[in-house]
Amino acid sequence: MRLRLCTWNVNSVRLRHEQAARFVAEQQPDVLCLQEIKCREGEFPRQAFEDMGLPHLKIAGQKGWHGVAIASRLPIEEAPGLDVCREGHARCVGVKVAGVEIHNFYIPAGGDVPDRALNPKFDHKLDFYEKLTAEIAKRDPKAPLAIVGDLNVAPGENDVWNHRYMSKIVSHTPVEIEAMWALHRAGQFTDLTREAYPEPQKLASWWSYRAQDFRVSNRGLRLDHILVSPGLRDAAFLDGKAQSRIHDDVREWERPSDHAPVSADLRV
């Protein structure tokens, strides 16, 4: 069975549930992981997701900020918790679908100053990565595990529009990149989108709202990721290669999120 897993920082699910419905109709995801839903659980537009064929929901909401949700075509089961946010924000939700453990994260952006001592938001971001890495290190790498979401780090030189410039900017600083690679090592993760589009191809999933035409300015960052454990690698490499893509056309829609959805197909 094909399991199409998608992640999307939707930047308010109540504003964009109609866009979600269009995306679901066009791309037929089996599991849609949303970040920055920006609402409490009771405010989530459940009926809209039931109508689009994703009736099984797990929601971690928060008033006005953050918030994550997983909407599935298939029944969901509970998954062991990986809530590592020291501030108690709604930034993580996990489920099991078709035997696959899926954890959906909205990792802190980290503010503007890349200094732990001067910027509590940046310290929180790195603390989040450190706690998550420690938890992942306890897991059996042979278990089928996917870590997805807006991880707020663009790790590679070709995951940013200008490596030299961005290396001083939060999201691509050396300390953040090392934090992400530490997480990769702990879980022995495979980055499915980069596997599908190897270096040196430029990739991005986020573009600032400041640009009138994001394609012309082309100052994107790849902040949204689908990572899988060794236990899912064979399932992810259909016909010998990863099937993953960034749906950047969604960024062209009217009043879009600043993030584009990312998808990957698994055989389960």
N, C-alpha and C positions, 0 to 999 in steps of 0.2 A: 504493500500500500504506500502510495505517495503521501507524505506529510509536508505540506507547504507552511513553513514558519516565517512569519513577518514581524518586523519591529518598526515602530513609527513613533517619534516624538510628535504628537498631534497638536501640542500647544493649545489646549482647551478642547475637550471632547464635546462639550455642549455647543461650541461654535462650529465644529467640523464633523459632526456625526454624519452629515449628508455626504461630505467628501469621503468619509470612511466607507459609506455604503457604495459609493461609486468605485472606490478602489477594490472593495471586496467583490463587486460584480465583475470587474475587469480581470482581476488577478486570482480570484478563488483561493484565498488563503484558508488553511485549516485552523491555524492558530494565529491570532493577531495580538501582539504585545504592544501596548500603548504606554507612553510616558507623558508627563505633564498634562494629565487629564484635568487638573485644576478644579476639582470638585470633590465633595464628600460622597460616600458610597450611595446614600439615598438620593443624591442629585444626578447620578449617572444615568444616561438615557438608555436604560435596559431594553425598552421595547424596540428601539431603533436597531439594536444589535440582534435581538431575536428575529426581527423582520429581515435582516440581511443574512440570516442563516448561521449566526454565531451565538446561540442561546446560552452556552455554558460560560459563566463569568466568574472571575475572581478579581476583586477590586480592593485596592488599598488607597483610600481617598484622604484628602486633606482640604480644609477650607481655603480656596483661592490660590493655593500654591501646590507645586509638586504633584504627587499622585500618580499611581501606576495601575494598570489593569491588564488582564489577559482574557480575551474572548475566543472561544473555541467552538468549532463545528462539532467536535467529538466530546464525549463526556470527560470531565476532569476529576482527578483525584488529588488529595492533599499531598504536598511535598514537604520534606524537612525544611525548616526555616533557615533563611540566610539573611536575616535582617541585621545589618551591621552598621546602621546609621546611629551614631552617638547622640544626635540631636533629636531622635524620635520622629523624623520626617517620614512621610509615606513615599519611600524610594525603592521598595523592593516587594515583589510578589512572586510566589512560586507555585507551580502545579505539576502534576504528571498527566501526560496525554499519550495514549497509545504506547505506554511503557517508557516514554521519554520524560525525564525530569527537566523542566524548563524554568529558569529564573530570569525575571524581567527587572532590569535596574534602570533607575535614573540617578546616575552618580553626580554628586555636586559639581557645578561648573568651576567653582574655585575663586570667584572674584577676579580682580584685575591685577593684583600684585603677587607675583610668584615667589612669595617668601613666607614660610610657615610662622616665623616669629612675628612678622608685621601684619599678617592677614589671617584672621581666624577661619575665613572661608576656605582658603588654600590649605590650611592645616587640616580642616575637616575633610577635604577631598582626599588628601594623602592618607589620613587616618582611615577613611572608608576603604580605600584600596588595600591598606595593610591588614585591616580586620577581615576583609573578604578573602584576601590571599591566604591568610592563616586558616580560615574555615575550609577553603577549597583544598588546601594541602592535606586535610584530614580525610578527604574523600577517596574512594576507590576509583582510579582513573579508567577502569574497565566498565564502570557503570555508564549508561547512556545519559549524558548531561549536556545541556545547552545553556550558556550564559549569553543573554541578549540584552539590547537596549541602547540607550544614549549613555555611553560610558565616558563621554566628555574628554576623551584623549584621542588625538590624531597621531598614531604612533610612528608612521613611516615618513621618510622624506617626500614621498609622492602621495601622501595623505593630506598634504597642505599645499596651498598655492605657491608659497615661497618659503622654503625650508630655512634659509638663513635669517630672514626677517622673523618668522614665526617661532624660532627657537628661543626667543626672548618673551614670547606672549603665552599667557596661560592657555593650555590645551595642547601645547607642543614643546614645553620646556623639557630639558633632559631629565629632571627629577620625576616628572609625570610619566614620561615615556618609560623610564626604568620601573616605575610602579606598575605600569601596565604589563611590561614584559615579565615582571616578577609573578604577576597573576597568571600569565600564559605558562610560565615554567611550572608553577604549582599545580596547575590542572592539565599540563601537557596539551594545551588547547590548540586547535586548528582554526584559523581565521578564514571562514569560508568565502567571504567576498574577495579577499586578496588572493586566495587560491584560484578563484574563478578568473580573476583579472590580475595576473602576476605583475610584479615590478618590471619595468619602470613606469607602467601606465598610471597616469594621474587619476585619483578617485576622490570624490567628495560626496557627502550626504547632507551637509548644512551650508547655507549661504545666508549672509546677513540681509535683514530687511532694508538696510540703508541703501543697497544698490537698487536702482530703478530696474535694471535688467541684469539678473544674476549671471546669465550666460555671458554677457558682454564683459562684465567686471571679472567674472570667473575667479573670485577669491573664496573658494570653498574649502571646507575641512571635512575629513571623514571621521565623524564622531560616533556614528551608529554602527554597531557590530553584532555579528552572530558568531559565537565561539562554541566549538564542540569538543568534547572529551574524546580520548582514544576509543572509548566505547561506542561512539557514534561516527567515527571517521569512515568506516566502510559504508554505513548507511548514507553518508553525505556525498560519497564519491560515486555518483551514478554514471555508469558507462565509463568509469575511470577518471572522471573529473567532477569538480564541485559545480553544482548548479545554484548560483547565487547572483543577485544583481541589486543595484541601487535604482529605484524607480524615480529618476530625477525629473521625468515628465510631470509628476504630481506637483513638483515645486512651481510649475508653470500655471497651475489652476488658479482660479480667482480666489483671492484672499487665502493664500496657502499658509500652511505651517512653514517655518524657516527650515525644517528638516524634511527630507524625502524618506519614504519607506524603504526598507531593505528586506529582501526575501532570500530564503534558501530552501531547497527541496531535500527531503530525507526519504529513504526507503525503509519503512518500519514494518 
